[in-house]
Amino acid sequence: MEPSISVEDFELGQSNEKSLFIYHKDAGVAMYSHEFLMGATDPQLLSGFVSAMASFLSEFLGSEQAQWKTVYGSDTTLIVEGGEWAVGVLAVSRETSELRSKLRIIITEFEATYAMFKETSHFEGGLIGEYEDFVRNVFINDRLTPNTRLWRRPEWREAQLDSYSLDVSTQIRKLLHFMEEGINVVQASEFLGISITDALQIISGIYWHNLINLGYVPANDDILIPSRDSLGFLLSQNNPLDLCVDTMRVVGKLEGRNNLGTIFSTLNIQNTETVSLEVGNLISMGYIQKVTVEHNMVLTNERILNSFIRECKSFLSKGYLLGIIRKTHAEGIIKHPWLSKVSICDDLLVLCPLNEHMFPEELECVYDATLYIMNEMTRLLSIAEDSDMVQSALMRARTCAHNSGV
């Protein structure tokens, strides 16, 4: 009988993220913080530690480091992302590029929202409300689906409901008692007699306030990739996490290009529910990650470009097109050095570097490089050939790529 993930297994890996804080670069004071796990870290203590480490690295390397990480204690990694005047730090069990991308997004938003505090670290608490909603959306909205599993945290307290209105707190109290055995979002909405949309809003809030655990179940259209250095552990012969064989087969095929449903179909996976539960648990633990926004941007451009080339093959010869692509590629490397990592195959297939080791800003450079190829090819072909046909081919390619679900 194939092993499955129990409630206890889910709870063990429920939050790769431990705590988040943003501190003022000059003052070294934490201006915003959130605990994913209550009592996991002290934001003011960590902000002082990270500030001191940043100063040391700056002196040692001779320049300020915008992105870095450091180990803190025996089981925590601090992911650091610096902006112009604020620094974001995310304490995690395992580093993933997905979490670094999210940290980068919230630092950019923080500096844009609170630009008036660039010259001071004094913050009025009331200013955080809307920003915290933004942070919550970035970190958990893509983990909340109708199939997401919910479990009440045993340490929840009635006092945690004080910030809600009477009607909402009554709904939450009923829901917390109902979910003792573990339920999904659909069951929660049916129990409360509300829409799934309304249920998701309530669940998002009570998870953020540490009342429940989430067991994420990835959707078929999710594109996943193993986290850095995780495959050696996940696919080791002794199977330390007791994964079922089909889960290991799926893990071995995660390359950041095809979605989960396509992989299930290709491998003829029958027990998709068990595999989805196990893969979701691995995501929660940080061994597997959803691809980043930047990764998706590159993947979208790659698909548009390859679709555009296929469209052009209907009215241009393969040899002529290959010459245009290679010329554009070779001449563009001076402006976009990351083009040297973009492969042009003899069969007119363009392949971009996409792996778990790439930082968000590196993926943005690859995106710019593929955009250059596309624009330059369009320009050259529009001059030499029928411009209307070329533009129509590009329009069809964009439609095809976006309809494919990227």
TORKOL-4160 file (C-alpha; in steps of 0.2 Angstrom, whole numbers, padded with zeros to 4 digits, m for minus):
406
<pt num="1" X="0000" Y="0000" Z="0000"/>
<pt num="2" X="0007" Y="0017" Z="m0005"/>
<pt num="3" X="0011" Y="0029" Z="0010"/>
<pt num="4" X="0001" Y="0045" Z="0011"/>
<pt num="5" X="0003" Y="0061" Z="0021"/>
<pt num="6" X="m0005" Y="0062" Z="0037"/>
<pt num="7" X="m0011" Y="0078" Z="0046"/>
<pt num="8" X="0004" Y="0077" Z="0058"/>
<pt num="9" X="0016" Y="0076" Z="0042"/>
<pt num="10" X="0008" Y="0092" Z="0035"/>
<pt num="11" X="0010" Y="0101" Z="0052"/>
<pt num="12" X="0028" Y="0097" Z="0053"/>
<pt num="13" X="0031" Y="0106" Z="0036"/>
<pt num="14" X="0018" Y="0119" Z="0037"/>
<pt num="15" X="0028" Y="0134" Z="0037"/>
<pt num="16" X="0045" Y="0136" Z="0028"/>
<pt num="17" X="0044" Y="0154" Z="0032"/>
<pt num="18" X="0047" Y="0158" Z="0051"/>
<pt num="19" X="0047" Y="0177" Z="0052"/>
<pt num="20" X="0048" Y="0193" Z="0041"/>
<pt num="21" X="0054" Y="0210" Z="0045"/>
<pt num="22" X="0060" Y="0226" Z="0037"/>
<pt num="23" X="0072" Y="0238" Z="0045"/>
<pt num="24" X="0078" Y="0255" Z="0041"/>
<pt num="25" X="0096" Y="0254" Z="0033"/>
<pt num="26" X="0103" Y="0268" Z="0043"/>
<pt num="27" X="0094" Y="0267" Z="0059"/>
<pt num="28" X="0095" Y="0248" Z="0060"/>
<pt num="29" X="0077" Y="0248" Z="0068"/>
<pt num="30" X="0064" Y="0235" Z="0062"/>
<pt num="31" X="0049" Y="0246" Z="0055"/>
<pt num="32" X="0038" Y="0231" Z="0051"/>
<pt num="33" X="0038" Y="0213" Z="0056"/>
<pt num="34" X="0027" Y="0198" Z="0055"/>
<pt num="35" X="0028" Y="0181" Z="0063"/>
<pt num="36" X="0023" Y="0166" Z="0053"/>
<pt num="37" X="0027" Y="0155" Z="0068"/>
<pt num="38" X="0024" Y="0163" Z="0084"/>
<pt num="39" X="0039" Y="0166" Z="0095"/>
<pt num="40" X="0051" Y="0160" Z="0081"/>
<pt num="41" X="0062" Y="0175" Z="0081"/>
<pt num="42" X="0064" Y="0193" Z="0089"/>
<pt num="43" X="0063" Y="0205" Z="0075"/>
<pt num="44" X="0073" Y="0219" Z="0084"/>
<pt num="45" X="0087" Y="0207" Z="0089"/>
<pt num="46" X="0088" Y="0200" Z="0071"/>
<pt num="47" X="0088" Y="0217" Z="0063"/>
<pt num="48" X="0103" Y="0222" Z="0074"/>
<pt num="49" X="0112" Y="0206" Z="0069"/>
<pt num="50" X="0108" Y="0208" Z="0051"/>
<pt num="51" X="0113" Y="0226" Z="0051"/>
<pt num="52" X="0130" Y="0222" Z="0059"/>
<pt num="53" X="0133" Y="0208" Z="0046"/>
<pt num="54" X="0129" Y="0220" Z="0032"/>
<pt num="55" X="0142" Y="0232" Z="0039"/>
<pt num="56" X="0154" Y="0218" Z="0040"/>
<pt num="57" X="0151" Y="0212" Z="0022"/>
<pt num="58" X="0152" Y="0230" Z="0016"/>
<pt num="59" X="0169" Y="0233" Z="0024"/>
<pt num="60" X="0176" Y="0216" Z="0019"/>
<pt num="61" X="0170" Y="0216" Z="0001"/>
<pt num="62" X="0172" Y="0234" Z="m0002"/>
<pt num="63" X="0155" Y="0237" Z="m0007"/>
<pt num="64" X="0137" Y="0236" Z="m0001"/>
<pt num="65" X="0128" Y="0219" Z="m0004"/>
<pt num="66" X="0110" Y="0221" Z="m0010"/>
<pt num="67" X="0106" Y="0202" Z="m0009"/>
<pt num="68" X="0114" Y="0189" Z="0003"/>
<pt num="69" X="0110" Y="0176" Z="0015"/>
<pt num="70" X="0117" Y="0170" Z="0032"/>
<pt num="71" X="0114" Y="0155" Z="0043"/>
<pt num="72" X="0106" Y="0159" Z="0060"/>
<pt num="73" X="0106" Y="0146" Z="0073"/>
<pt num="74" X="0105" Y="0127" Z="0069"/>
<pt num="75" X="0089" Y="0127" Z="0058"/>
<pt num="76" X="0087" Y="0145" Z="0051"/>
<pt num="77" X="0093" Y="0154" Z="0036"/>
<pt num="78" X="0091" Y="0173" Z="0034"/>
<pt num="79" X="0087" Y="0179" Z="0016"/>
<pt num="80" X="0092" Y="0197" Z="0015"/>
<pt num="81" X="0086" Y="0209" Z="0001"/>
<pt num="82" X="0091" Y="0227" Z="0001"/>
<pt num="83" X="0082" Y="0242" Z="m0006"/>
<pt num="84" X="0088" Y="0260" Z="m0007"/>
<pt num="85" X="0085" Y="0263" Z="0011"/>
<pt num="86" X="0076" Y="0248" Z="0018"/>
<pt num="87" X="0081" Y="0230" Z="0020"/>
<pt num="88" X="0070" Y="0215" Z="0020"/>
<pt num="89" X="0074" Y="0200" Z="0030"/>
<pt num="90" X="0065" Y="0183" Z="0029"/>
<pt num="91" X="0069" Y="0169" Z="0041"/>
<pt num="92" X="0066" Y="0152" Z="0034"/>
<pt num="93" X="0070" Y="0134" Z="0036"/>
<pt num="94" X="0076" Y="0132" Z="0018"/>
<pt num="95" X="0080" Y="0146" Z="0005"/>
<pt num="96" X="0070" Y="0146" Z="m0011"/>
<pt num="97" X="0071" Y="0158" Z="m0026"/>
<pt num="98" X="0052" Y="0160" Z="m0025"/>
<pt num="99" X="0054" Y="0167" Z="m0007"/>
<pt num="100" X="0068" Y="0179" Z="m0012"/>
<pt num="101" X="0057" Y="0185" Z="m0027"/>
<pt num="102" X="0042" Y="0188" Z="m0015"/>
<pt num="103" X="0054" Y="0197" Z="m0003"/>
<pt num="104" X="0060" Y="0208" Z="m0017"/>
<pt num="105" X="0042" Y="0213" Z="m0022"/>
<pt num="106" X="0037" Y="0218" Z="m0004"/>
<pt num="107" X="0053" Y="0229" Z="m0002"/>
<pt num="108" X="0050" Y="0238" Z="m0018"/>
<pt num="109" X="0032" Y="0241" Z="m0012"/>
<pt num="110" X="0037" Y="0246" Z="0005"/>
<pt num="111" X="0049" Y="0260" Z="m0001"/>
<pt num="112" X="0036" Y="0266" Z="m0014"/>
<pt num="113" X="0023" Y="0267" Z="0000"/>
<pt num="114" X="0033" Y="0274" Z="0014"/>
<pt num="115" X="0045" Y="0285" Z="0004"/>
<pt num="116" X="0042" Y="0299" Z="0016"/>
<pt num="117" X="0051" Y="0289" Z="0030"/>
<pt num="118" X="0067" Y="0288" Z="0020"/>
<pt num="119" X="0075" Y="0301" Z="0032"/>
<pt num="120" X="0068" Y="0294" Z="0048"/>
<pt num="121" X="0065" Y="0277" Z="0056"/>
<pt num="122" X="0050" Y="0284" Z="0066"/>
<pt num="123" X="0034" Y="0275" Z="0061"/>
<pt num="124" X="0016" Y="0277" Z="0067"/>
<pt num="125" X="0008" Y="0260" Z="0069"/>
<pt num="126" X="m0008" Y="0265" Z="0060"/>
<pt num="127" X="0001" Y="0267" Z="0043"/>
<pt num="128" X="0004" Y="0248" Z="0041"/>
<pt num="129" X="m0014" Y="0242" Z="0038"/>
<pt num="130" X="m0015" Y="0242" Z="0019"/>
<pt num="131" X="0003" Y="0237" Z="0017"/>
<pt num="132" X="0001" Y="0222" Z="0028"/>
<pt num="133" X="m0014" Y="0217" Z="0017"/>
<pt num="134" X="m0002" Y="0218" Z="0002"/>
<pt num="135" X="0012" Y="0207" Z="0011"/>
<pt num="136" X="m0001" Y="0194" Z="0016"/>
<pt num="137" X="m0007" Y="0193" Z="m0002"/>
<pt num="138" X="0010" Y="0191" Z="m0009"/>
<pt num="139" X="0014" Y="0177" Z="0003"/>
<pt num="140" X="m0002" Y="0167" Z="0004"/>
<pt num="141" X="m0014" Y="0171" Z="m0010"/>
<pt num="142" X="m0006" Y="0158" Z="m0021"/>
<pt num="143" X="m0007" Y="0145" Z="m0008"/>
<pt num="144" X="m0026" Y="0147" Z="m0005"/>
<pt num="145" X="m0036" Y="0137" Z="m0018"/>
<pt num="146" X="m0053" Y="0127" Z="m0016"/>
<pt num="147" X="m0043" Y="0111" Z="m0012"/>
<pt num="148" X="m0031" Y="0119" Z="0001"/>
<pt num="149" X="m0032" Y="0109" Z="0018"/>
<pt num="150" X="m0035" Y="0118" Z="0034"/>
<pt num="151" X="m0031" Y="0113" Z="0052"/>
<pt num="152" X="m0034" Y="0122" Z="0068"/>
<pt num="153" X="m0018" Y="0126" Z="0078"/>
<pt num="154" X="m0020" Y="0118" Z="0095"/>
<pt num="155" X="m0013" Y="0134" Z="0103"/>
<pt num="156" X="m0026" Y="0146" Z="0096"/>
<pt num="157" X="m0033" Y="0158" Z="0109"/>
<pt num="158" X="m0050" Y="0167" Z="0110"/>
<pt num="159" X="m0041" Y="0184" Z="0112"/>
<pt num="160" X="m0035" Y="0182" Z="0094"/>
<pt num="161" X="m0052" Y="0185" Z="0088"/>
<pt num="162" X="m0054" Y="0202" Z="0096"/>
<pt num="163" X="m0049" Y="0212" Z="0081"/>
<pt num="164" X="m0064" Y="0205" Z="0071"/>
<pt num="165" X="m0082" Y="0211" Z="0071"/>
<pt num="166" X="m0094" Y="0201" Z="0081"/>
<pt num="167" X="m0102" Y="0193" Z="0065"/>
<pt num="168" X="m0085" Y="0188" Z="0058"/>
<pt num="169" X="m0078" Y="0182" Z="0075"/>
<pt num="170" X="m0093" Y="0171" Z="0077"/>
<pt num="171" X="m0091" Y="0163" Z="0060"/>
<pt num="172" X="m0072" Y="0160" Z="0063"/>
<pt num="173" X="m0076" Y="0152" Z="0080"/>
<pt num="174" X="m0088" Y="0140" Z="0072"/>
<pt num="175" X="m0076" Y="0137" Z="0058"/>
<pt num="176" X="m0061" Y="0133" Z="0070"/>
<pt num="177" X="m0072" Y="0120" Z="0080"/>
<pt num="178" X="m0077" Y="0112" Z="0064"/>
<pt num="179" X="m0060" Y="0110" Z="0057"/>
<pt num="180" X="m0053" Y="0100" Z="0071"/>
<pt num="181" X="m0051" Y="0085" Z="0060"/>
<pt num="182" X="m0045" Y="0095" Z="0045"/>
<pt num="183" X="m0056" Y="0101" Z="0030"/>
<pt num="184" X="m0053" Y="0110" Z="0014"/>
<pt num="185" X="m0059" Y="0127" Z="0008"/>
<pt num="186" X="m0074" Y="0120" Z="m0001"/>
<pt num="187" X="m0080" Y="0111" Z="0015"/>
<pt num="188" X="m0077" Y="0127" Z="0025"/>
<pt num="189" X="m0087" Y="0138" Z="0013"/>
<pt num="190" X="m0101" Y="0125" Z="0013"/>
<pt num="191" X="m0101" Y="0124" Z="0032"/>
<pt num="192" X="m0102" Y="0143" Z="0034"/>
<pt num="193" X="m0115" Y="0145" Z="0020"/>
<pt num="194" X="m0104" Y="0158" Z="0011"/>
<pt num="195" X="m0096" Y="0159" Z="m0006"/>
<pt num="196" X="m0078" Y="0151" Z="m0009"/>
<pt num="197" X="m0072" Y="0169" Z="m0012"/>
<pt num="198" X="m0079" Y="0175" Z="0005"/>
<pt num="199" X="m0072" Y="0159" Z="0013"/>
<pt num="200" X="m0055" Y="0162" Z="0006"/>
<pt num="201" X="m0055" Y="0180" Z="0013"/>
<pt num="202" X="m0059" Y="0174" Z="0030"/>
<pt num="203" X="m0046" Y="0160" Z="0029"/>
<pt num="204" X="m0032" Y="0171" Z="0023"/>
<pt num="205" X="m0035" Y="0183" Z="0038"/>
<pt num="206" X="m0036" Y="0169" Z="0052"/>
<pt num="207" X="m0020" Y="0160" Z="0044"/>
<pt num="208" X="m0011" Y="0177" Z="0045"/>
<pt num="209" X="m0015" Y="0178" Z="0063"/>
<pt num="210" X="m0009" Y="0161" Z="0067"/>
<pt num="211" X="m0025" Y="0153" Z="0070"/>
<pt num="212" X="m0024" Y="0139" Z="0058"/>
<pt num="213" X="m0011" Y="0129" Z="0047"/>
<pt num="214" X="m0013" Y="0127" Z="0028"/>
<pt num="215" X="m0009" Y="0111" Z="0018"/>
<pt num="216" X="m0007" Y="0118" Z="0001"/>
<pt num="217" X="m0013" Y="0107" Z="m0014"/>
<pt num="218" X="m0005" Y="0113" Z="m0030"/>
<pt num="219" X="m0016" Y="0115" Z="m0045"/>
<pt num="220" X="m0014" Y="0106" Z="m0061"/>
<pt num="221" X="m0008" Y="0123" Z="m0070"/>
<pt num="222" X="0005" Y="0126" Z="m0057"/>
<pt num="223" X="0023" Y="0126" Z="m0064"/>
<pt num="224" X="0035" Y="0119" Z="m0051"/>
<pt num="225" X="0054" Y="0117" Z="m0049"/>
<pt num="226" X="0065" Y="0109" Z="m0036"/>
<pt num="227" X="0073" Y="0121" Z="m0024"/>
<pt num="228" X="0092" Y="0123" Z="m0023"/>
<pt num="229" X="0101" Y="0106" Z="m0018"/>
<pt num="230" X="0085" Y="0097" Z="m0014"/>
<pt num="231" X="0085" Y="0083" Z="m0027"/>
<pt num="232" X="0099" Y="0074" Z="m0018"/>
<pt num="233" X="0089" Y="0073" Z="m0003"/>
<pt num="234" X="0072" Y="0070" Z="m0011"/>
<pt num="235" X="0078" Y="0056" Z="m0023"/>
<pt num="236" X="0090" Y="0048" Z="m0011"/>
<pt num="237" X="0089" Y="0029" Z="m0011"/>
<pt num="238" X="0083" Y="0028" Z="0007"/>
<pt num="239" X="0068" Y="0039" Z="0003"/>
<pt num="240" X="0069" Y="0049" Z="0020"/>
<pt num="241" X="0052" Y="0057" Z="0018"/>
<pt num="242" X="0043" Y="0040" Z="0013"/>
<pt num="243" X="0037" Y="0048" Z="m0003"/>
<pt num="244" X="0026" Y="0036" Z="m0014"/>
<pt num="245" X="0034" Y="0030" Z="m0030"/>
<pt num="246" X="0023" Y="0041" Z="m0041"/>
<pt num="247" X="0028" Y="0057" Z="m0031"/>
<pt num="248" X="0047" Y="0053" Z="m0034"/>
<pt num="249" X="0043" Y="0051" Z="m0053"/>
<pt num="250" X="0034" Y="0068" Z="m0053"/>
<pt num="251" X="0048" Y="0076" Z="m0043"/>
<pt num="252" X="0061" Y="0070" Z="m0056"/>
<pt num="253" X="0052" Y="0078" Z="m0070"/>
<pt num="254" X="0050" Y="0095" Z="m0062"/>
<pt num="255" X="0060" Y="0107" Z="m0073"/>
<pt num="256" X="0051" Y="0123" Z="m0072"/>
<pt num="257" X="0043" Y="0122" Z="m0090"/>
<pt num="258" X="0028" Y="0110" Z="m0090"/>
<pt num="259" X="0014" Y="0112" Z="m0078"/>
<pt num="260" X="0009" Y="0099" Z="m0065"/>
<pt num="261" X="m0006" Y="0093" Z="m0075"/>
<pt num="262" X="0005" Y="0090" Z="m0091"/>
<pt num="263" X="0017" Y="0080" Z="m0080"/>
<pt num="264" X="0003" Y="0069" Z="m0073"/>
<pt num="265" X="m0003" Y="0066" Z="m0090"/>
<pt num="266" X="0014" Y="0062" Z="m0097"/>
<pt num="267" X="0018" Y="0050" Z="m0083"/>
<pt num="268" X="0001" Y="0042" Z="m0083"/>
<pt num="269" X="m0001" Y="0046" Z="m0064"/>
<pt num="270" X="m0017" Y="0038" Z="m0058"/>
<pt num="271" X="m0016" Y="0042" Z="m0039"/>
<pt num="272" X="m0016" Y="0061" Z="m0042"/>
<pt num="273" X="m0023" Y="0065" Z="m0025"/>
<pt num="274" X="m0010" Y="0057" Z="m0015"/>
<pt num="275" X="0004" Y="0064" Z="m0026"/>
<pt num="276" X="m0003" Y="0082" Z="m0025"/>
<pt num="277" X="m0004" Y="0081" Z="m0006"/>
<pt num="278" X="0014" Y="0075" Z="m0005"/>
<pt num="279" X="0020" Y="0088" Z="m0018"/>
<pt num="280" X="0010" Y="0102" Z="m0008"/>
<pt num="281" X="0019" Y="0096" Z="0008"/>
<pt num="282" X="0036" Y="0097" Z="m0001"/>
<pt num="283" X="0032" Y="0115" Z="m0006"/>
<pt num="284" X="0027" Y="0120" Z="0011"/>
<pt num="285" X="0043" Y="0113" Z="0017"/>
<pt num="286" X="0053" Y="0122" Z="0004"/>
<pt num="287" X="0060" Y="0107" Z="m0005"/>
<pt num="288" X="0050" Y="0112" Z="m0021"/>
<pt num="289" X="0044" Y="0129" Z="m0026"/>
<pt num="290" X="0032" Y="0137" Z="m0038"/>
<pt num="291" X="0042" Y="0147" Z="m0051"/>
<pt num="292" X="0044" Y="0165" Z="m0048"/>
<pt num="293" X="0036" Y="0180" Z="m0057"/>
<pt num="294" X="0053" Y="0183" Z="m0066"/>
<pt num="295" X="0054" Y="0165" Z="m0071"/>
<pt num="296" X="0036" Y="0165" Z="m0078"/>
<pt num="297" X="0041" Y="0181" Z="m0088"/>
<pt num="298" X="0056" Y="0172" Z="m0096"/>
<pt num="299" X="0045" Y="0157" Z="m0100"/>
<pt num="300" X="0032" Y="0167" Z="m0108"/>
<pt num="301" X="0044" Y="0176" Z="m0119"/>
<pt num="302" X="0052" Y="0160" Z="m0124"/>
<pt num="303" X="0035" Y="0153" Z="m0129"/>
<pt num="304" X="0030" Y="0168" Z="m0139"/>
<pt num="305" X="0047" Y="0168" Z="m0148"/>
<pt num="306" X="0046" Y="0150" Z="m0152"/>
<pt num="307" X="0028" Y="0152" Z="m0158"/>
<pt num="308" X="0033" Y="0167" Z="m0168"/>
<pt num="309" X="0047" Y="0157" Z="m0177"/>
<pt num="310" X="0034" Y="0143" Z="m0181"/>
<pt num="311" X="0022" Y="0156" Z="m0188"/>
<pt num="312" X="0036" Y="0164" Z="m0199"/>
<pt num="313" X="0041" Y="0146" Z="m0206"/>
<pt num="314" X="0024" Y="0146" Z="m0215"/>
<pt num="315" X="0030" Y="0160" Z="m0227"/>
<pt num="316" X="0049" Y="0160" Z="m0225"/>
<pt num="317" X="0062" Y="0146" Z="m0227"/>
<pt num="318" X="0071" Y="0138" Z="m0212"/>
<pt num="319" X="0088" Y="0143" Z="m0218"/>
<pt num="320" X="0084" Y="0161" Z="m0220"/>
<pt num="321" X="0075" Y="0162" Z="m0202"/>
<pt num="322" X="0090" Y="0153" Z="m0194"/>
<pt num="323" X="0102" Y="0165" Z="m0201"/>
<pt num="324" X="0091" Y="0180" Z="m0195"/>
<pt num="325" X="0090" Y="0172" Z="m0177"/>
<pt num="326" X="0109" Y="0169" Z="m0176"/>
<pt num="327" X="0113" Y="0186" Z="m0183"/>
<pt num="328" X="0102" Y="0194" Z="m0170"/>
<pt num="329" X="0108" Y="0183" Z="m0156"/>
<pt num="330" X="0127" Y="0186" Z="m0160"/>
<pt num="331" X="0125" Y="0205" Z="m0162"/>
<pt num="332" X="0114" Y="0207" Z="m0146"/>
<pt num="333" X="0127" Y="0199" Z="m0134"/>
<pt num="334" X="0136" Y="0216" Z="m0132"/>
<pt num="335" X="0120" Y="0224" Z="m0126"/>
<pt num="336" X="0113" Y="0209" Z="m0117"/>
<pt num="337" X="0127" Y="0197" Z="m0111"/>
<pt num="338" X="0114" Y="0185" Z="m0104"/>
<pt num="339" X="0111" Y="0181" Z="m0123"/>
<pt num="340" X="0126" Y="0170" Z="m0121"/>
<pt num="341" X="0116" Y="0158" Z="m0111"/>
<pt num="342" X="0101" Y="0157" Z="m0123"/>
<pt num="343" X="0103" Y="0143" Z="m0135"/>
<pt num="344" X="0098" Y="0143" Z="m0153"/>
<pt num="345" X="0095" Y="0125" Z="m0159"/>
<pt num="346" X="0097" Y="0120" Z="m0177"/>
<pt num="347" X="0078" Y="0116" Z="m0178"/>
<pt num="348" X="0074" Y="0134" Z="m0174"/>
<pt num="349" X="0070" Y="0131" Z="m0156"/>
<pt num="350" X="0076" Y="0145" Z="m0143"/>
<pt num="351" X="0079" Y="0139" Z="m0126"/>
<pt num="352" X="0082" Y="0150" Z="m0111"/>
<pt num="353" X="0091" Y="0146" Z="m0095"/>
<pt num="354" X="0078" Y="0142" Z="m0081"/>
<pt num="355" X="0084" Y="0134" Z="m0065"/>
<pt num="356" X="0083" Y="0136" Z="m0046"/>
<pt num="357" X="0100" Y="0144" Z="m0045"/>
<pt num="358" X="0095" Y="0160" Z="m0054"/>
<pt num="359" X="0091" Y="0176" Z="m0044"/>
<pt num="360" X="0076" Y="0186" Z="m0049"/>
<pt num="361" X="0087" Y="0200" Z="m0056"/>
<pt num="362" X="0096" Y="0187" Z="m0067"/>
<pt num="363" X="0080" Y="0181" Z="m0074"/>
<pt num="364" X="0075" Y="0199" Z="m0078"/>
<pt num="365" X="0091" Y="0201" Z="m0088"/>
<pt num="366" X="0086" Y="0185" Z="m0098"/>
<pt num="367" X="0069" Y="0192" Z="m0100"/>
<pt num="368" X="0076" Y="0208" Z="m0107"/>
<pt num="369" X="0088" Y="0197" Z="m0119"/>
<pt num="370" X="0074" Y="0187" Z="m0126"/>
<pt num="371" X="0063" Y="0203" Z="m0128"/>
<pt num="372" X="0078" Y="0210" Z="m0138"/>
<pt num="373" X="0078" Y="0195" Z="m0150"/>
<pt num="374" X="0060" Y="0196" Z="m0153"/>
<pt num="375" X="0060" Y="0215" Z="m0156"/>
<pt num="376" X="0075" Y="0214" Z="m0167"/>
<pt num="377" X="0069" Y="0199" Z="m0177"/>
<pt num="378" X="0052" Y="0208" Z="m0180"/>
<pt num="379" X="0061" Y="0224" Z="m0185"/>
<pt num="380" X="0073" Y="0215" Z="m0198"/>
<pt num="381" X="0059" Y="0204" Z="m0205"/>
<pt num="382" X="0047" Y="0219" Z="m0207"/>
<pt num="383" X="0060" Y="0228" Z="m0217"/>
<pt num="384" X="0065" Y="0214" Z="m0228"/>
<pt num="385" X="0048" Y="0205" Z="m0230"/>
<pt num="386" X="0029" Y="0209" Z="m0229"/>
<pt num="387" X="0027" Y="0219" Z="m0214"/>
<pt num="388" X="0009" Y="0215" Z="m0211"/>
<pt num="389" X="0012" Y="0196" Z="m0212"/>
<pt num="390" X="0026" Y="0198" Z="m0199"/>
<pt num="391" X="0016" Y="0208" Z="m0187"/>
<pt num="392" X="0001" Y="0196" Z="m0189"/>
<pt num="393" X="0013" Y="0181" Z="m0186"/>
<pt num="394" X="0019" Y="0190" Z="m0170"/>
<pt num="395" X="0001" Y="0194" Z="m0164"/>
<pt num="396" X="m0004" Y="0175" Z="m0167"/>
<pt num="397" X="0011" Y="0170" Z="m0157"/>
<pt num="398" X="0007" Y="0181" Z="m0142"/>
<pt num="399" X="m0011" Y="0174" Z="m0142"/>
<pt num="400" X="m0005" Y="0156" Z="m0143"/>
<pt num="401" X="0007" Y="0158" Z="m0129"/>
<pt num="402" X="m0005" Y="0166" Z="m0117"/>
<pt num="403" X="m0019" Y="0154" Z="m0121"/>
<pt num="404" X="m0006" Y="0140" Z="m0117"/>
<pt num="405" X="m0008" Y="0145" Z="m0099"/>
<pt num="406" X="0008" Y="0154" Z="m0095"/>
